[in-house]
Amino acid sequence: MADRHMTLVEHLDELRYRILISLAAIAIGTSIAFWKIKPIVAYLAKPVGHLVFLSPTEAFMAYFKLAFFVGLFLASPVILFQIWGFVSSALKEKEQKVFLFFLPFSVILFLCGAALAFFIVIPLALKFFINFAGPEVLPVISISEYLSFITILTLIFGAVFELPVAIIILSKLGLVTPAFLSKNRKWAILIIFLAAAALTPTPDAFTQMLMAIPMILLYEISIWVSRLVYVKREEIKDDA
């Protein structure tokens, strides 16, 4: 309760303290990842066999970027805890329960999206692109382009898997209803395909389809979950 009466300067001091802790966690995670970066790259390069670098610094910079993203992933529990510690003092008890309820689901959905991209979408996309060129063309893939392709696609898939959480929150706030979501399904599918075209790192329709299809399934799941949340919300209203 005392945290709610903190001055602006005290809030800024707390924010700076939590940012420093988060940055320290990222630095430690990045250091650990960079220490093991060669086995990580060797594992990631298995689908294509080998990678090349086209400038003296390309391999080092690609390793460092990958180590940073892996370090960010390793530090994510600390970062989430710091975010929770900062915002919880400004939330009411009911809001804190909602936040804590949705946080694990959002993390699980992000990991599911990232896993789908890493273990299914990326191998299928690589197989399609490499085989499409034909046996006459030898693939020579740059390490920076390859790791960027994997990283971006994994992060994007993790982010789009947050769609059910976003719709549930909007339903609980009363901003959308299951009827609205069902009625505008055609427009939602159109927006999903446009979003897949904009978000995928390559302009081909194959990768866009690999992203759009799971998003459509997630939208349908979100409608079903929205019905449960909306009914519960109406019941609470009637009881009040």
C-alpha positions as CSV (number, residue, x, y, z in Angstrom):
1,M,0.0,0.0,0.0
2,A,2.8,2.3,0.8
3,D,4.2,1.9,-2.8
4,R,1.1,3.8,-4.1
5,H,2.2,6.9,-2.3
6,M,5.7,6.9,-3.7
7,T,6.8,10.2,-5.3
8,L,7.7,10.5,-9.0
9,V,11.4,10.5,-8.2
10,E,11.0,7.4,-6.1
11,H,9.2,5.6,-9.0
12,L,11.9,6.7,-11.4
13,D,14.6,5.4,-9.0
14,E,12.7,2.0,-8.7
15,L,12.4,1.9,-12.5
16,R,16.1,2.6,-13.0
17,Y,16.9,-0.1,-10.4
18,R,14.8,-2.7,-12.1
19,I,16.1,-1.8,-15.6
20,L,19.7,-2.2,-14.3
21,I,18.8,-5.7,-12.9
22,S,17.2,-6.7,-16.2
23,L,20.2,-5.4,-18.2
24,A,22.6,-7.3,-15.9
25,A,20.5,-10.5,-16.4
26,I,20.7,-10.0,-20.2
27,A,24.5,-9.4,-20.0
28,I,24.9,-12.6,-18.0
29,G,22.7,-14.6,-20.3
30,T,24.4,-13.2,-23.4
31,S,27.8,-14.1,-21.9
32,I,26.7,-17.7,-21.3
33,A,25.3,-18.0,-24.8
34,F,28.4,-16.5,-26.4
35,W,30.5,-19.0,-24.4
36,K,28.5,-21.8,-26.0
37,I,27.8,-20.1,-29.3
38,K,29.7,-22.5,-31.6
39,P,27.7,-25.6,-30.5
40,I,24.5,-23.5,-30.8
41,V,25.3,-22.5,-34.3
42,A,26.4,-26.0,-35.3
43,Y,22.9,-27.3,-34.1
44,L,21.1,-24.5,-35.9
45,A,23.0,-25.2,-39.1
46,K,22.1,-28.9,-39.3
47,P,19.2,-28.3,-41.8
48,V,21.5,-26.7,-44.3
49,G,24.8,-28.6,-43.6
50,H,27.2,-25.6,-43.6
51,L,27.2,-21.8,-43.6
52,V,29.6,-19.3,-45.1
53,F,30.6,-15.8,-44.1
54,L,31.2,-13.1,-46.8
55,S,33.2,-10.6,-44.8
56,P,35.8,-10.8,-42.0
57,T,33.4,-9.5,-39.4
58,E,30.2,-11.2,-40.5
59,A,30.6,-14.4,-38.5
60,F,31.5,-12.6,-35.3
61,M,28.6,-10.1,-35.6
62,A,26.2,-13.0,-36.4
63,Y,27.4,-14.9,-33.4
64,F,27.0,-11.9,-31.2
65,K,23.5,-11.1,-32.3
66,L,22.5,-14.7,-31.8
67,A,24.1,-14.8,-28.4
68,F,22.1,-11.6,-27.5
69,F,18.8,-13.2,-28.5
70,V,19.6,-16.4,-26.6
71,G,20.7,-14.3,-23.6
72,L,17.5,-12.3,-23.8
73,F,15.5,-15.6,-23.7
74,L,17.6,-16.9,-20.7
75,A,17.0,-13.6,-18.9
76,S,13.3,-13.4,-19.6
77,P,12.2,-14.8,-16.2
78,V,14.2,-12.1,-14.4
79,I,12.8,-9.4,-16.8
80,L,9.2,-10.6,-16.3
81,F,9.7,-10.6,-12.5
82,Q,11.1,-7.1,-12.6
83,I,8.1,-5.9,-14.8
84,W,5.7,-7.5,-12.4
85,G,7.5,-6.0,-9.4
86,F,7.2,-2.5,-10.9
87,V,3.6,-2.6,-12.2
88,S,2.1,-4.6,-9.3
89,S,2.2,-1.7,-6.9
90,A,-0.1,0.3,-9.2
91,L,-2.6,-2.4,-9.7
92,K,-5.6,-3.3,-7.5
93,E,-5.8,-6.8,-6.0
94,K,-8.3,-8.0,-8.6
95,E,-6.1,-6.6,-11.4
96,Q,-3.0,-8.3,-9.9
97,K,-4.9,-11.6,-10.0
98,V,-5.8,-11.1,-13.7
99,F,-2.2,-10.2,-14.6
100,L,-0.8,-13.2,-12.8
101,F,-3.5,-15.4,-14.4
102,F,-2.6,-14.3,-18.0
103,L,1.2,-14.1,-17.6
104,P,1.9,-17.9,-17.6
105,F,-0.5,-18.4,-20.5
106,S,1.2,-15.7,-22.6
107,V,4.6,-17.2,-21.9
108,I,3.4,-20.7,-22.8
109,L,1.7,-19.5,-26.0
110,F,4.9,-17.6,-27.0
111,L,7.0,-20.7,-26.5
112,C,4.5,-22.8,-28.4
113,G,4.7,-20.3,-31.3
114,A,8.5,-20.2,-31.2
115,A,8.6,-24.1,-31.1
116,L,6.3,-24.4,-34.0
117,A,8.5,-22.0,-36.1
118,F,11.7,-23.7,-35.0
119,F,10.8,-27.3,-35.3
120,I,8.2,-27.3,-38.1
121,V,7.9,-24.1,-40.1
122,I,11.6,-23.3,-40.6
123,P,12.7,-26.9,-41.6
124,L,9.7,-27.0,-44.1
125,A,10.5,-23.5,-45.5
126,L,14.3,-24.4,-45.8
127,K,13.5,-27.7,-47.6
128,F,11.1,-25.9,-49.9
129,F,13.5,-23.1,-50.8
130,I,16.6,-25.3,-51.3
131,N,14.7,-28.0,-53.4
132,F,13.0,-25.3,-55.4
133,A,16.4,-24.1,-56.8
134,G,17.0,-27.6,-58.2
135,P,20.1,-29.8,-58.2
136,E,21.9,-27.6,-60.7
137,V,22.2,-24.7,-58.2
138,L,24.4,-25.2,-55.1
139,P,23.1,-23.3,-52.0
140,V,25.7,-21.1,-50.4
141,I,24.0,-19.5,-47.4
142,S,25.4,-16.6,-45.5
143,I,25.6,-17.1,-41.7
144,S,24.1,-13.7,-41.0
145,E,21.2,-14.1,-43.4
146,Y,20.5,-17.6,-42.1
147,L,20.5,-16.8,-38.4
148,S,18.5,-13.6,-39.0
149,F,15.9,-15.7,-40.9
150,I,15.6,-18.2,-38.0
151,T,15.6,-15.5,-35.3
152,I,13.0,-13.3,-36.9
153,L,10.7,-16.1,-37.9
154,T,10.9,-17.6,-34.4
155,L,10.1,-14.3,-32.7
156,I,7.3,-13.4,-35.0
157,F,5.6,-16.8,-34.5
158,G,6.0,-16.4,-30.8
159,A,4.4,-13.0,-31.0
160,V,1.4,-13.9,-33.2
161,F,0.6,-16.8,-30.8
162,E,-0.3,-14.1,-28.3
163,L,-3.5,-13.5,-30.3
164,P,-5.8,-15.6,-27.9
165,V,-4.5,-13.7,-24.9
166,A,-5.2,-10.3,-26.6
167,I,-8.7,-11.4,-27.6
168,I,-9.5,-12.7,-24.1
169,I,-8.4,-9.5,-22.5
170,L,-10.5,-7.5,-24.9
171,S,-13.5,-9.7,-24.2
172,K,-13.0,-9.3,-20.4
173,L,-12.9,-5.6,-20.9
174,G,-16.1,-5.7,-23.0
175,L,-14.5,-4.2,-26.1
176,V,-15.3,-7.3,-28.3
177,T,-17.9,-10.0,-28.1
178,P,-18.1,-13.5,-29.5
179,A,-20.8,-12.4,-31.9
180,F,-18.6,-9.6,-33.2
181,L,-15.7,-12.0,-33.7
182,S,-17.8,-14.5,-35.6
183,K,-19.6,-11.9,-37.7
184,N,-16.3,-10.4,-38.9
185,R,-14.5,-13.7,-39.5
186,K,-14.0,-13.0,-43.2
187,W,-12.4,-9.6,-42.5
188,A,-10.2,-11.2,-39.8
189,I,-9.0,-13.8,-42.2
190,L,-8.1,-11.1,-44.7
191,I,-6.3,-9.1,-42.1
192,I,-4.4,-12.3,-41.0
193,F,-3.2,-12.9,-44.6
194,L,-2.1,-9.3,-44.9
195,A,-0.3,-9.5,-41.5
196,A,1.4,-12.7,-42.6
197,A,2.6,-11.1,-45.8
198,A,3.9,-8.1,-43.9
199,L,5.5,-10.0,-41.0
200,T,7.3,-12.9,-42.8
201,P,10.9,-12.1,-43.6
202,T,10.5,-13.5,-47.1
203,P,8.0,-12.4,-49.8
204,D,7.0,-15.9,-50.9
205,A,3.5,-17.2,-50.5
206,F,4.6,-20.5,-48.9
207,T,6.1,-19.0,-45.8
208,Q,3.1,-16.7,-45.5
209,M,0.7,-19.6,-45.6
210,L,2.7,-21.4,-42.9
211,M,2.1,-18.4,-40.7
212,A,-1.5,-17.6,-41.8
213,I,-2.9,-21.1,-41.2
214,P,-1.9,-21.2,-37.4
215,M,-3.2,-17.6,-37.0
216,I,-6.6,-18.6,-38.4
217,L,-6.8,-21.6,-36.1
218,L,-5.8,-19.4,-33.2
219,Y,-8.5,-16.9,-34.2
220,E,-11.1,-19.7,-34.1
221,I,-9.9,-20.9,-30.7
222,S,-10.1,-17.3,-29.5
223,I,-13.7,-17.1,-30.5
224,W,-14.5,-20.2,-28.5
225,V,-12.6,-18.9,-25.5
226,S,-14.2,-15.5,-25.8
227,R,-17.6,-17.2,-25.5
228,L,-16.6,-18.6,-22.2
229,V,-15.1,-15.4,-20.9
230,Y,-18.0,-13.3,-22.1
231,V,-20.6,-15.6,-20.6
232,K,-18.8,-15.5,-17.3
233,R,-18.6,-11.7,-17.5
234,E,-22.4,-11.5,-18.1
235,E,-23.1,-13.9,-15.2
236,I,-21.0,-11.6,-12.9
237,K,-23.0,-8.6,-14.1
238,D,-26.3,-10.3,-13.4
239,D,-25.1,-11.4,-9.9
240,A,-24.0,-7.8,-9.1
